């Protein structure tokens, strides 16, 4: 029969009291915080784009190419005021898009930065920004929401979205009707889950 003995007073041994209770200290952290402290958390941002019509445009595409599990913690769509637009703009998130001019034209995002400033780890992904009239020609709708044409931040609390190797996510936006100019930025917080689940 295996026994756990009281190791009080000895380095690297646990205390067991007279009621057979095992005493340990632990530190609890959210997975995102742990990943960042381990050099595996990242910010991704397209940088600013200007949409000059009210037509639908692909504005962001991200494909995970690593060997672990990538968790999307949050997606932000940052909208500027629409000039000339009335009504609402529509944001659509696509699951696994793989075709379209946003992918063919390969404009790298402005930032894909490690949240640990001392880490040299790079995010294993392809990440592109879009432009006026860029397209997706496949992928399934995952989430759709609408907002007025005024400046605001739209937060998709992913909680979480999981990408395995080869999975992708796309964001497209249709500005309010009559729009002639609207700034948009797509940003996200992601981390690699390297602990076996």
Backbone as ProteinMPNN parsed JSONL, in Angstrom:
{"seq_chain_A": "XXXXXXXXXXXXXXXXXXXXXXXXXXXXXXXXXXXXXXXXXXXXXXXXXXXXXXXXXXXXXXXXXXXXXXXXXXXXXXXXXXXXXXXXXXXXXXXXXXXXXXXXXXXXXXXXXXXXXXXXXXXXXXXXXXXXXXXXXXXXXXXXXXXXXXXXXXXXXXXXXXXXXXXXXXXXXXXXXXXXXXXXXXXXXXXXXXXXX", "coords_chain_A": {"N_chain_A": [[0.841, -1.172, 0.0], [0.582, 2.19, -0.896], [1.876, 5.084, 0.689], [1.532, 8.441, 1.868], [3.76, 10.368, 3.459], [4.349, 12.6, 6.196], [6.214, 15.372, 5.417], [7.161, 17.593, 6.689], [9.409, 20.205, 7.429], [11.397, 19.307, 5.776], [13.034, 20.065, 2.789], [11.258, 20.513, -0.255], [9.217, 18.709, 0.313], [5.911, 17.673, 1.164], [3.582, 18.735, 3.72], [1.814, 16.625, 5.935], [-0.903, 16.369, 8.036], [-2.144, 15.286, 11.336], [-4.68, 14.492, 10.75], [-4.56, 13.423, 8.328], [-4.496, 15.266, 6.22], [-3.301, 16.814, 3.316], [-0.994, 19.385, 2.755], [-0.487, 22.039, 0.619], [0.845, 24.785, -1.328], [-0.484, 26.876, -3.835], [-0.572, 28.609, -7.002], [-2.902, 30.409, -8.754], [-3.731, 31.132, -12.078], [-5.175, 32.792, -14.904], [-5.572, 31.216, -18.118], [-4.739, 32.827, -20.281], [-3.043, 34.728, -19.031], [-1.048, 33.005, -18.044], [-0.041, 31.992, -20.483], [0.983, 34.338, -21.632], [2.99, 35.001, -19.768], [4.637, 32.893, -20.298], [5.574, 33.498, -22.745], [3.901, 33.123, -24.947], [1.697, 34.594, -25.769], [-0.122, 36.953, -27.756], [-0.673, 40.089, -29.489], [-2.647, 41.094, -32.201], [-3.054, 43.205, -34.972], [-4.693, 44.878, -37.602], [-4.094, 47.46, -38.309], [-5.009, 50.767, -39.5], [-7.64, 51.068, -41.889], [-9.309, 52.588, -44.662], [-12.562, 52.742, -45.725], [-14.342, 53.504, -48.564], [-16.846, 53.317, -49.716], [-20.216, 51.973, -49.533], [-20.131, 49.31, -49.8], [-19.62, 45.756, -49.228], [-16.639, 44.637, -47.662], [-13.743, 42.598, -47.288], [-11.872, 42.656, -44.397], [-10.038, 41.584, -42.585], [-7.929, 38.719, -42.124], [-6.909, 35.63, -40.77], [-4.787, 32.918, -40.278], [-3.937, 30.018, -38.563], [-0.835, 28.44, -38.268], [0.712, 26.925, -36.657], [1.722, 24.176, -34.43], [0.358, 23.623, -32.142], [-2.451, 24.442, -30.11], [-4.384, 27.214, -30.908], [-5.792, 29.884, -29.204], [-8.301, 32.237, -29.496], [-8.807, 34.997, -27.696], [-10.092, 37.454, -27.675], [-11.773, 39.593, -29.979], [-11.607, 42.668, -31.555], [-13.353, 45.199, -33.263], [-12.729, 48.222, -34.467], [-14.313, 51.097, -35.092], [-14.444, 54.075, -37.003], [-16.1, 57.304, -37.343], [-18.696, 57.332, -39.783], [-18.671, 58.989, -42.848], [-21.26, 60.478, -44.471], [-22.807, 58.178, -44.272], [-25.819, 56.414, -43.44], [-27.966, 54.728, -41.151], [-27.03, 51.391, -40.294], [-23.856, 49.671, -39.96], [-22.569, 46.465, -40.911], [-20.989, 43.776, -39.362], [-19.29, 40.809, -40.006], [-18.135, 37.676, -38.964], [-16.209, 35.088, -40.226], [-15.922, 31.537, -40.482], [-13.195, 29.562, -41.145], [-12.45, 30.672, -43.798], [-10.849, 30.482, -46.994], [-10.33, 31.465, -49.471], [-10.19, 34.271, -51.714], [-9.763, 37.788, -52.534], [-8.447, 39.121, -50.461], [-6.743, 37.217, -49.442], [-5.26, 36.433, -51.669], [-3.905, 38.807, -52.299], [-2.273, 39.432, -50.132], [-1.544, 41.46, -47.952], [0.365, 42.181, -45.279], [-0.589, 42.261, -41.79], [-0.465, 45.147, -39.579], [0.608, 44.704, -37.054], [1.765, 41.926, -35.183], [2.389, 41.064, -32.403], [4.395, 39.866, -29.689], [3.211, 39.614, -26.383], [4.879, 39.493, -24.235], [7.494, 41.378, -23.716], [10.136, 40.625, -23.604], [10.379, 38.278, -24.92], [11.351, 36.233, -27.684], [9.719, 34.716, -29.197], [7.757, 33.997, -32.068], [4.602, 34.557, -33.627], [3.068, 31.813, -35.035], [1.602, 32.109, -37.82], [-0.413, 33.162, -40.623], [-1.336, 36.382, -41.395], [-3.401, 38.793, -42.628], [-4.353, 42.056, -43.795], [-7.229, 43.774, -45.088], [-8.806, 45.708, -47.722], [-10.654, 48.338, -49.366], [-13.25, 46.837, -51.138], [-12.057, 44.299, -51.171], [-12.364, 40.695, -51.03], [-13.981, 37.725, -49.623], [-14.476, 34.47, -50.766], [-15.382, 32.11, -49.838], [-16.082, 30.145, -46.865], [-17.803, 29.867, -43.724], [-20.527, 31.592, -42.151], [-19.986, 32.783, -38.906], [-20.426, 34.629, -36.823], [-22.524, 37.486, -36.627], [-23.084, 40.948, -36.48], [-24.47, 44.249, -35.976], [-23.906, 47.804, -36.129], [-24.364, 51.318, -35.419], [-23.375, 54.115, -37.536], [-21.573, 55.629, -36.091], [-18.504, 56.475, -34.318], [-16.971, 53.826, -32.594], [-16.105, 51.008, -30.477], [-16.325, 47.652, -31.184], [-16.712, 44.771, -29.474], [-15.981, 41.402, -29.648], [-16.323, 39.0, -27.478], [-14.551, 36.345, -27.415], [-14.159, 33.922, -25.951], [-13.708, 30.88, -25.539], [-12.477, 31.18, -28.969], [-11.298, 28.519, -30.857], [-8.507, 27.628, -32.752], [-7.072, 25.154, -34.718], [-4.14, 23.744, -36.312], [-4.061, 25.027, -39.551], [-6.665, 26.009, -39.492], [-8.748, 28.904, -40.037], [-9.798, 32.36, -39.688], [-11.996, 34.954, -40.626], [-12.826, 38.426, -41.169], [-15.363, 40.53, -42.237], [-16.802, 43.617, -43.457], [-19.585, 45.738, -43.874], [-20.152, 48.987, -44.552], [-22.366, 51.688, -43.323], [-25.284, 52.609, -45.292], [-24.694, 54.732, -48.065], [-22.207, 55.553, -47.25], [-19.132, 57.351, -47.543], [-16.645, 57.513, -46.475], [-14.959, 55.758, -44.022], [-13.068, 54.865, -41.268], [-11.539, 51.814, -40.204], [-10.373, 49.363, -37.924], [-9.137, 46.171, -37.195], [-8.558, 44.122, -34.467], [-6.975, 41.781, -32.223], [-6.604, 39.504, -29.413], [-4.601, 36.784, -28.81], [-3.538, 33.441, -27.943], [-1.141, 30.771, -27.721], [-1.901, 27.542, -26.73], [-0.004, 25.463, -25.106], [0.043, 23.472, -23.293], [-0.934, 20.165, -22.756], [-4.285, 19.319, -23.241]], "CA_chain_A": [[0.0, 0.0, 0.0], [1.35, 3.428, -0.976], [1.595, 6.034, 1.767], [2.106, 9.788, 1.794], [4.234, 10.663, 4.802], [4.567, 14.003, 6.534], [7.575, 15.801, 5.093], [7.392, 18.904, 7.292], [10.785, 20.478, 7.825], [12.305, 18.861, 4.724], [12.855, 20.82, 1.559], [10.56, 19.857, -1.356], [8.304, 17.675, 0.781], [4.641, 18.234, 1.621], [3.147, 18.47, 5.095], [0.602, 15.846, 6.174], [-1.186, 16.517, 9.473], [-2.638, 14.1, 12.049], [-5.973, 14.097, 10.182], [-4.225, 12.973, 6.969], [-4.703, 16.317, 5.226], [-2.085, 17.199, 2.597], [-0.907, 20.833, 2.655], [0.336, 22.583, -0.466], [0.549, 26.142, -1.792], [-0.621, 26.929, -5.282], [-0.823, 29.901, -7.619], [-3.9, 30.276, -9.821], [-3.67, 32.159, -13.114], [-5.948, 32.528, -16.104], [-4.743, 30.644, -19.181], [-4.13, 33.911, -21.048], [-1.915, 35.269, -18.264], [0.011, 31.997, -18.036], [0.556, 31.953, -21.82], [1.786, 35.555, -21.807], [4.193, 34.864, -18.943], [5.457, 31.852, -20.928], [6.011, 33.989, -24.054], [3.05, 32.571, -26.003], [0.518, 35.444, -25.951], [0.147, 37.902, -28.837], [-1.637, 41.047, -30.008], [-2.672, 41.168, -33.659], [-3.824, 44.371, -35.407], [-4.576, 45.186, -39.027], [-3.824, 48.859, -38.584], [-6.175, 51.473, -40.013], [-8.063, 50.994, -43.29], [-10.399, 53.505, -44.972], [-13.539, 52.209, -46.679], [-14.881, 54.709, -49.208], [-18.182, 53.051, -50.261], [-21.04, 51.208, -48.595], [-20.068, 47.912, -50.227], [-18.978, 44.807, -48.331], [-15.195, 44.45, -47.867], [-12.975, 41.746, -46.374], [-10.956, 43.578, -43.707], [-9.021, 40.873, -41.82], [-7.866, 37.26, -42.275], [-5.892, 35.057, -39.901], [-4.703, 31.457, -40.375], [-2.953, 29.456, -37.648], [0.036, 27.471, -38.93], [1.529, 26.247, -35.653], [1.424, 22.762, -34.157], [-0.377, 23.469, -30.88], [-3.816, 24.961, -30.192], [-4.417, 28.664, -30.762], [-7.033, 30.366, -28.605], [-8.616, 33.657, -29.691], [-9.414, 35.461, -26.458], [-10.939, 38.618, -27.932], [-11.696, 40.258, -31.276], [-12.123, 44.032, -31.526], [-13.504, 45.931, -34.506], [-12.715, 49.619, -34.055], [-14.932, 51.85, -36.173], [-14.498, 55.53, -36.969], [-17.362, 57.859, -37.83], [-18.965, 57.216, -41.213], [-19.042, 60.206, -43.562], [-22.34, 60.263, -45.43], [-23.535, 56.938, -44.047], [-26.995, 56.393, -42.58], [-28.324, 53.367, -40.76], [-26.038, 50.604, -39.565], [-22.868, 48.859, -40.638], [-22.696, 45.058, -40.522], [-19.73, 43.048, -39.176], [-19.464, 39.36, -40.095], [-16.965, 36.83, -38.734], [-16.3, 33.851, -40.999], [-15.182, 30.356, -40.028], [-12.364, 28.852, -42.124], [-12.35, 31.124, -45.188], [-9.537, 30.156, -47.571], [-10.235, 32.023, -50.813], [-10.634, 35.643, -51.877], [-8.674, 38.721, -52.879], [-7.677, 39.468, -49.266], [-5.711, 36.186, -49.289], [-4.407, 36.488, -52.86], [-3.099, 40.034, -52.354], [-1.291, 39.299, -49.035], [-1.035, 42.655, -47.266], [0.547, 41.78, -43.875], [-1.139, 43.135, -40.761], [0.497, 46.109, -39.049], [1.259, 44.193, -35.847], [1.518, 40.601, -34.619], [3.443, 41.267, -31.411], [4.394, 39.093, -28.45], [2.853, 40.443, -25.23], [6.045, 39.475, -23.343], [8.45, 42.19, -24.466], [11.463, 40.017, -23.581], [10.328, 37.0, -25.634], [11.643, 36.238, -29.116], [8.764, 33.839, -29.875], [6.966, 34.598, -33.141], [3.3, 33.94, -33.807], [3.053, 30.99, -36.248], [0.328, 32.389, -38.477], [-0.511, 34.109, -41.73], [-2.317, 37.382, -40.973], [-3.468, 39.826, -43.662], [-5.388, 43.08, -43.71], [-7.957, 43.962, -46.329], [-8.929, 47.044, -48.297], [-11.93, 48.562, -50.041], [-13.609, 45.911, -52.196], [-11.482, 42.957, -51.05], [-13.427, 39.701, -50.879], [-13.899, 36.309, -49.286], [-15.383, 33.736, -51.65], [-15.885, 30.927, -49.139], [-16.131, 30.266, -45.411], [-19.152, 29.844, -43.14], [-20.817, 32.64, -41.178], [-19.83, 32.371, -37.511], [-21.082, 35.641, -35.989], [-22.912, 38.688, -37.358], [-23.668, 41.995, -35.646], [-24.543, 45.544, -36.65], [-23.731, 48.991, -35.292], [-24.589, 52.59, -36.096], [-22.188, 54.615, -38.225], [-20.744, 56.482, -35.234], [-17.253, 55.881, -33.852], [-17.137, 52.947, -31.444], [-15.363, 49.747, -30.461], [-17.204, 46.488, -31.099], [-15.927, 43.685, -28.876], [-16.465, 40.03, -29.679], [-15.673, 38.236, -26.416], [-14.495, 35.03, -28.045], [-14.399, 33.099, -24.765], [-12.741, 31.262, -26.566], [-12.524, 30.543, -30.285], [-10.117, 27.655, -30.944], [-8.006, 27.295, -34.08], [-6.025, 24.14, -34.843], [-3.31, 23.994, -37.48], [-4.79, 25.12, -40.807], [-7.925, 26.736, -39.34], [-8.646, 30.345, -40.273], [-10.931, 33.207, -39.333], [-12.044, 36.152, -41.456], [-13.757, 39.48, -40.768], [-15.76, 41.438, -43.309], [-17.598, 44.735, -42.95], [-20.371, 46.537, -44.798], [-20.453, 50.277, -43.916], [-23.743, 52.169, -43.475], [-25.699, 53.038, -46.626], [-24.283, 56.081, -48.443], [-20.871, 55.864, -46.717], [-18.062, 57.752, -48.455], [-15.356, 57.358, -45.791], [-15.011, 55.26, -42.644], [-11.886, 54.13, -40.803], [-11.789, 50.575, -39.47], [-9.221, 48.581, -37.475], [-9.482, 44.889, -36.572], [-7.485, 43.716, -33.553], [-7.316, 40.62, -31.415], [-5.675, 38.939, -28.444], [-4.562, 35.34, -29.017], [-2.412, 32.755, -27.29], [-0.947, 29.35, -27.987], [-2.066, 26.634, -25.587], [1.004, 24.42, -25.315], [-0.16, 22.42, -22.298], [-1.886, 19.172, -23.264], [-5.604, 19.504, -22.628]], "C_chain_A": [[0.893, 1.245, 0.0], [0.929, 4.361, 0.146], [2.206, 7.374, 1.431], [2.479, 10.174, 3.208], [4.427, 12.161, 4.974], [6.025, 14.371, 6.266], [7.916, 17.15, 5.682], [8.844, 19.063, 7.714], [11.809, 20.037, 6.804], [11.997, 19.623, 3.44], [12.206, 19.946, 0.485], [9.702, 18.676, -0.905], [7.055, 18.324, 1.366], [4.366, 17.865, 3.073], [1.879, 17.625, 5.08], [0.321, 15.911, 7.666], [-1.783, 15.244, 10.053], [-4.0, 13.633, 11.542], [-5.814, 13.693, 8.714], [-4.557, 13.995, 5.877], [-3.35, 16.711, 4.633], [-2.101, 18.704, 2.392], [0.022, 21.217, 1.498], [-0.041, 24.032, -0.703], [0.425, 26.096, -3.299], [-0.85, 28.362, -5.734], [-1.801, 29.673, -8.757], [-3.776, 31.448, -10.788], [-4.625, 31.778, -14.231], [-5.014, 31.989, -17.173], [-4.042, 31.721, -19.997], [-2.908, 34.463, -20.33], [-0.751, 34.286, -18.25], [0.723, 31.958, -19.38], [1.44, 33.171, -22.062], [3.084, 35.454, -21.015], [5.162, 33.831, -19.516], [5.912, 32.254, -22.336], [5.169, 33.516, -25.217], [1.743, 33.338, -26.197], [0.836, 36.573, -26.91], [-1.01, 38.878, -29.034], [-1.519, 41.037, -31.519], [-3.529, 42.364, -34.039], [-3.598, 44.629, -36.884], [-3.974, 46.558, -39.271], [-5.045, 49.46, -39.272], [-6.387, 51.252, -41.507], [-9.183, 52.002, -43.482], [-11.282, 52.865, -46.038], [-14.331, 53.382, -47.245], [-16.217, 54.485, -49.903], [-19.002, 52.375, -49.179], [-21.097, 49.735, -48.989], [-19.339, 47.046, -49.204], [-17.494, 44.65, -48.675], [-14.64, 43.469, -46.845], [-11.906, 42.615, -45.734], [-9.885, 42.871, -42.875], [-9.106, 39.373, -42.023], [-6.683, 36.746, -41.487], [-5.947, 33.537, -40.025], [-3.595, 30.958, -39.458], [-2.157, 28.365, -38.354], [0.902, 26.683, -37.949], [1.064, 24.822, -35.383], [0.624, 22.543, -32.88], [-1.845, 23.854, -31.092], [-3.74, 26.461, -30.009], [-5.79, 29.067, -30.239], [-7.176, 31.859, -28.9], [-9.404, 34.104, -28.475], [-10.413, 36.587, -26.709], [-10.713, 39.124, -29.344], [-12.322, 41.629, -31.124], [-12.232, 44.557, -32.944], [-13.7, 47.387, -34.115], [-13.167, 50.467, -35.237], [-14.791, 53.346, -35.944], [-15.873, 56.0, -37.417], [-17.486, 57.651, -39.331], [-19.34, 58.58, -41.773], [-20.114, 59.857, -44.586], [-23.182, 59.04, -45.182], [-24.735, 57.114, -43.137], [-27.372, 54.945, -42.299], [-27.169, 52.688, -40.052], [-25.026, 49.972, -40.507], [-22.945, 47.441, -40.1], [-21.318, 44.396, -40.493], [-20.038, 41.559, -39.207], [-18.127, 38.673, -39.831], [-17.21, 35.507, -39.448], [-15.423, 32.758, -40.4], [-14.505, 29.702, -41.23], [-12.475, 29.349, -43.571], [-10.945, 30.842, -45.715], [-9.336, 30.743, -48.964], [-10.765, 33.45, -50.824], [-9.464, 36.563, -52.128], [-7.866, 39.142, -51.66], [-6.53, 38.477, -49.058], [-4.736, 36.238, -50.46], [-3.449, 37.677, -52.832], [-2.117, 40.188, -51.2], [-0.711, 40.623, -48.54], [-0.874, 42.286, -45.792], [-0.109, 42.772, -42.912], [-0.047, 44.052, -40.23], [1.253, 45.577, -37.845], [0.813, 42.773, -35.544], [2.605, 40.433, -33.561], [3.268, 40.393, -30.184], [4.098, 40.034, -27.289], [3.911, 40.403, -24.13], [7.173, 40.16, -24.1], [9.861, 41.614, -24.466], [11.517, 38.717, -24.382], [10.647, 37.194, -27.119], [10.699, 35.299, -29.884], [7.96, 34.617, -30.91], [5.648, 33.83, -33.27], [3.285, 33.132, -35.105], [1.695, 31.115, -36.959], [0.559, 33.215, -39.729], [-1.615, 35.082, -41.347], [-2.275, 38.551, -41.951], [-4.574, 40.823, -43.358], [-6.038, 43.241, -45.075], [-7.907, 45.397, -46.813], [-10.305, 47.141, -48.942], [-12.131, 47.55, -51.175], [-12.961, 44.541, -52.146], [-12.58, 41.964, -50.678], [-12.982, 38.455, -50.138], [-14.865, 35.601, -50.227], [-15.825, 32.404, -51.056], [-15.786, 31.16, -47.641], [-17.574, 30.319, -44.948], [-19.33, 31.0, -42.167], [-20.72, 32.073, -39.766], [-20.561, 33.333, -36.58], [-21.365, 36.861, -36.848], [-23.505, 39.679, -36.371], [-23.7, 43.288, -36.436], [-24.405, 46.666, -35.64], [-24.046, 50.23, -36.11], [-23.289, 53.077, -36.717], [-21.296, 55.502, -37.395], [-19.518, 55.727, -34.733], [-17.502, 55.043, -32.598], [-16.254, 51.712, -31.584], [-16.363, 48.615, -30.274], [-16.344, 45.317, -30.624], [-16.661, 42.365, -29.026], [-15.681, 39.283, -28.607], [-15.676, 36.779, -26.843], [-14.773, 33.891, -27.056], [-14.575, 31.599, -24.957], [-13.146, 30.693, -27.935], [-11.222, 29.768, -30.419], [-9.772, 27.397, -32.406], [-6.933, 26.22, -33.944], [-5.228, 24.455, -36.106], [-4.157, 23.957, -38.752], [-6.137, 25.805, -40.716], [-7.705, 28.228, -39.562], [-9.916, 31.049, -39.834], [-10.849, 34.467, -40.19], [-13.064, 37.134, -40.922], [-14.063, 40.324, -41.992], [-16.718, 42.484, -42.746], [-18.307, 45.431, -44.092], [-20.719, 47.848, -44.104], [-21.922, 50.677, -44.084], [-24.023, 52.669, -44.892], [-25.3, 54.491, -46.889], [-22.905, 56.472, -47.94], [-19.913, 56.289, -47.826], [-16.686, 57.665, -47.809], [-15.588, 56.877, -44.363], [-13.737, 54.49, -42.348], [-12.316, 52.875, -40.054], [-10.456, 49.921, -39.129], [-9.766, 47.291, -36.878], [-8.289, 44.477, -35.712], [-7.94, 42.506, -32.749], [-6.216, 40.257, -30.435], [-5.757, 37.424, -28.573], [-3.427, 34.742, -28.196], [-2.36, 31.304, -27.736], [-1.078, 28.57, -26.694], [-1.139, 25.451, -25.815], [0.917, 23.304, -24.288], [-1.194, 21.461, -22.858], [-3.19, 19.259, -22.509], [-6.26, 18.141, -22.398]], "O_chain_A": [[1.834, 1.347, 0.787], [-0.246, 4.416, 0.509], [3.258, 7.451, 0.796], [1.607, 10.295, 4.069], [4.641, 12.89, 4.006], [6.946, 13.764, 6.814], [8.861, 17.798, 5.231], [9.433, 18.15, 8.292], [12.989, 20.36, 6.945], [10.837, 19.796, 3.065], [12.561, 18.777, 0.333], [9.487, 17.74, -1.675], [7.125, 19.386, 1.984], [4.836, 16.848, 3.583], [0.969, 17.886, 4.293], [1.176, 15.561, 8.479], [-1.917, 14.239, 9.353], [-4.436, 12.524, 11.854], [-6.786, 13.629, 7.961], [-4.863, 13.622, 4.745], [-2.378, 16.914, 5.36], [-3.093, 19.255, 1.914], [1.165, 20.768, 1.423], [-1.129, 24.462, -0.32], [1.151, 25.358, -3.965], [-1.268, 29.217, -4.953], [-1.559, 28.839, -9.629], [-3.723, 32.606, -10.375], [-4.863, 30.596, -14.482], [-3.813, 32.261, -17.153], [-2.88, 31.556, -20.369], [-1.856, 34.647, -20.942], [0.402, 34.683, -18.424], [1.951, 31.898, -19.427], [2.523, 33.05, -22.634], [4.154, 35.782, -21.526], [6.363, 33.887, -19.252], [6.55, 31.468, -23.037], [5.64, 33.498, -26.355], [0.782, 32.789, -26.735], [1.947, 37.103, -26.89], [-2.169, 38.547, -28.784], [-0.415, 40.978, -32.06], [-4.62, 42.535, -33.494], [-2.465, 44.603, -37.366], [-3.4, 46.798, -40.333], [-5.999, 48.75, -39.588], [-5.435, 51.249, -42.288], [-9.943, 52.25, -42.546], [-10.81, 52.493, -47.112], [-14.921, 54.16, -46.496], [-16.688, 55.372, -50.615], [-18.546, 52.219, -48.046], [-21.994, 49.004, -48.569], [-18.54, 47.545, -48.411], [-17.136, 44.542, -49.848], [-15.02, 43.503, -45.674], [-11.116, 43.245, -46.438], [-8.905, 43.508, -42.49], [-10.198, 38.807, -42.088], [-5.597, 37.325, -41.516], [-7.013, 32.935, -39.894], [-2.453, 31.409, -39.552], [-2.736, 27.469, -38.968], [1.728, 25.869, -38.361], [0.135, 24.325, -36.021], [0.251, 21.413, -32.565], [-2.402, 23.604, -32.16], [-3.109, 26.942, -29.068], [-6.818, 28.644, -30.767], [-6.282, 32.648, -28.593], [-10.526, 33.652, -28.246], [-11.447, 36.671, -26.046], [-9.591, 39.09, -29.849], [-13.44, 41.752, -30.623], [-11.313, 44.385, -33.744], [-14.709, 47.747, -33.508], [-12.483, 50.542, -36.258], [-14.992, 53.833, -34.832], [-16.711, 55.195, -37.823], [-16.507, 57.775, -40.066], [-20.222, 59.253, -41.24], [-19.888, 59.028, -45.467], [-24.208, 58.875, -45.842], [-24.68, 57.874, -42.17], [-27.124, 54.054, -43.112], [-26.422, 53.321, -39.306], [-25.298, 49.764, -41.69], [-23.344, 47.234, -38.954], [-20.574, 44.447, -41.472], [-20.944, 41.095, -38.513], [-17.107, 39.046, -40.41], [-18.264, 34.888, -39.302], [-14.336, 33.018, -39.884], [-15.162, 29.337, -42.205], [-12.583, 28.532, -44.486], [-9.966, 30.947, -44.975], [-8.286, 30.542, -49.575], [-11.662, 33.803, -50.058], [-8.308, 36.174, -51.958], [-6.694, 39.492, -51.807], [-5.469, 38.85, -48.557], [-3.527, 36.103, -50.272], [-2.311, 37.569, -53.288], [-1.204, 41.009, -51.287], [0.484, 40.874, -48.695], [-1.878, 42.093, -45.106], [-0.175, 43.97, -43.189], [1.142, 43.782, -40.401], [2.407, 45.945, -37.625], [-0.372, 42.453, -35.635], [3.608, 39.755, -33.784], [2.155, 40.196, -29.696], [4.663, 41.124, -27.211], [3.849, 41.194, -23.189], [7.743, 39.581, -25.024], [10.705, 42.06, -25.244], [12.584, 38.116, -24.511], [10.259, 38.193, -27.725], [10.864, 35.111, -31.09], [7.537, 35.746, -30.664], [5.591, 32.62, -33.052], [3.469, 33.706, -36.179], [0.776, 30.331, -36.723], [1.585, 33.879, -39.877], [-2.719, 34.656, -41.008], [-1.251, 39.219, -42.089], [-5.59, 40.487, -42.749], [-5.452, 42.882, -46.097], [-7.078, 46.193, -46.373], [-11.027, 46.15, -49.047], [-11.286, 47.424, -52.061], [-13.267, 43.69, -52.982], [-13.594, 42.336, -50.088], [-11.792, 38.159, -50.031], [-15.969, 36.094, -50.458], [-16.56, 31.651, -51.696], [-15.443, 32.258, -47.201], [-18.459, 30.758, -45.682], [-18.402, 31.353, -41.44], [-21.291, 31.025, -39.463], [-21.24, 32.9, -35.65], [-20.554, 37.235, -37.695], [-24.324, 39.313, -35.528], [-23.026, 43.409, -37.458], [-24.736, 46.515, -34.464], [-24.004, 50.202, -37.34], [-22.224, 52.519, -36.455], [-20.347, 56.081, -37.924], [-19.495, 54.496, -34.724], [-18.161, 55.492, -31.66], [-15.731, 51.415, -32.658], [-17.149, 48.616, -29.326], [-15.381, 44.927, -31.283], [-17.804, 42.218, -28.593], [-14.507, 38.968, -28.802], [-16.662, 36.066, -26.661], [-15.564, 32.995, -27.35], [-15.607, 31.089, -24.522], [-14.033, 29.846, -28.036], [-10.153, 30.302, -30.125], [-10.627, 27.0, -33.198], [-6.0, 26.357, -33.152], [-5.605, 25.336, -36.879], [-4.877, 22.99, -39.003], [-6.713, 26.157, -41.746], [-6.62, 28.752, -39.309], [-10.961, 30.429, -39.636], [-9.761, 34.982, -40.446], [-14.05, 36.739, -40.299], [-13.16, 40.778, -42.695], [-17.355, 42.278, -41.713], [-17.719, 45.686, -45.143], [-21.504, 47.841, -43.155], [-22.642, 50.082, -44.886], [-23.113, 53.097, -45.601], [-25.53, 55.37, -46.058], [-22.465, 57.599, -48.167], [-19.875, 55.687, -48.899], [-15.67, 57.735, -48.501], [-16.317, 57.504, -43.594], [-13.368, 53.576, -43.085], [-13.331, 52.873, -39.357], [-9.527, 49.922, -39.936], [-10.749, 47.315, -36.138], [-7.149, 44.483, -36.176], [-9.135, 42.243, -32.615], [-5.059, 40.644, -30.598], [-6.836, 36.842, -28.463], [-2.487, 35.434, -27.807], [-3.373, 30.693, -28.077], [-0.446, 28.896, -25.69], [-1.436, 24.554, -26.605], [1.627, 22.304, -24.39], [-2.222, 21.893, -23.381], [-3.204, 19.273, -21.278], [-7.379, 18.072, -21.89]]}, "name": "protein", "num_of_chains": 1, "seq": "XXXXXXXXXXXXXXXXXXXXXXXXXXXXXXXXXXXXXXXXXXXXXXXXXXXXXXXXXXXXXXXXXXXXXXXXXXXXXXXXXXXXXXXXXXXXXXXXXXXXXXXXXXXXXXXXXXXXXXXXXXXXXXXXXXXXXXXXXXXXXXXXXXXXXXXXXXXXXXXXXXXXXXXXXXXXXXXXXXXXXXXXXXXXXXXXXXXXX"}
